[in-house]
Amino acid sequence: MYWMRGVRSRLREWQAAQERWKADMRAFRASEKEARRTGAEIPEQPGPPPTAFSLVPWLLMGLGAFSNLFQGKTPDPWVGGLGLLAFNSLYIYVAARAFVKEKRQATSTRVALALMAVITCGLAGGYGGNWQLFFPLLGLATGAALRGEHLRWAGVAVAVLAGAVSAARDGWNGLNIAYATWISTMVTAAILGLSEAVRELRAAREQLAHQAVEKERLRFSRDLHDLLGHTMSVIVVKSEAARRLAPRDMDAALAQITDIESVGRQALTEIREAVTGYREGSLGTELDRARSVLDAAGVEPVVGRSGAPLAPQTEALLGWVVREAVTNVVRHSGATRCEITVDGNAERVRLTVADNGTGTGTADEGSRREGVGGTGLKGLTERLAAAGGSLRAGPSPRGGFTVTAELPTEAMELLTSVAATEPRER
């Protein structure tokens, strides 16, 4: 009884689909009520699940043939009865598979359609009258199962077949049957194709909404990591400097403490801006901060900038790179000198942060190879790649660690090469 298990499985699937639809409708009514109360946008009503139940009621078109069979007006009733049973069974089989693309395109579905065509030709050609209405049902099943490039030719073929058989039986009345068959084929395919497209668009919209949420979460986590990691490093470095200076130079120690307060206040502002997504970094500001942090950590800063003015987005991305790279220099490199160079032309800009430390630029010892290590640099690599740029980080052949970022830029006016900070006497 393999077919009975299949029927029971199909019935369970239909029941589960109906239950999900009822749950969606309850959620929709609750959302609609809340939207009307708050004045928000009313959500879209979920449609009923796509099941074969929407096609099964059309079998009522065969009631006339069944009535003739039941009243004994049909010769060879056993043949007619078996034909009617076979047609209805094949119709339900095709209808059940018409809403799953893989099953709809399967060979077994095409075979079932071919058998339906043979049975329909036999019944309509043998009995005529109401039995010819099985041709529109055949067209409906064809339109449900063949919703692709083969539909046009299949629809014409079924309509011609219906017209030829019906005309041979009842004369010119066969043209009406042919037209009804063609219409049922095309209209069914159009309606089911449109409803399927609507469902796919709705699913795509939900997927895009989920992706937008995930993207915003990723943006916030990256910004928070970069902001807090840099800020905490600055606070630690300046606190250590204040502790060292306090016994011999109280004024210098107070200056460092004042910087700590300023950094903390600035961090609060930046975190609020990061939450709302309106924070835009400035490369010049980040270079000034980098110089201050490196000085406080006892690392000699050498900062040079040349090239064309940069777009705000490019400045913001390079500012993040400076912040992350300098934080890693202070925390992990053990360097005494750090060179930051910004050099651009009409098409691209390059930022290089190089130190003379131990060759470890991140907290991850496994990053001591060509590539990008550490969570911050990995996140920046993805950001720059999305903007058409690249980020490379790794030990330098001359010793130390080097971070190189490249981004496209639109030049407005070339600037004279100016070193923001000249190297100090060694």
Disulfide bonds with the S-S distance in Angstrom:
none
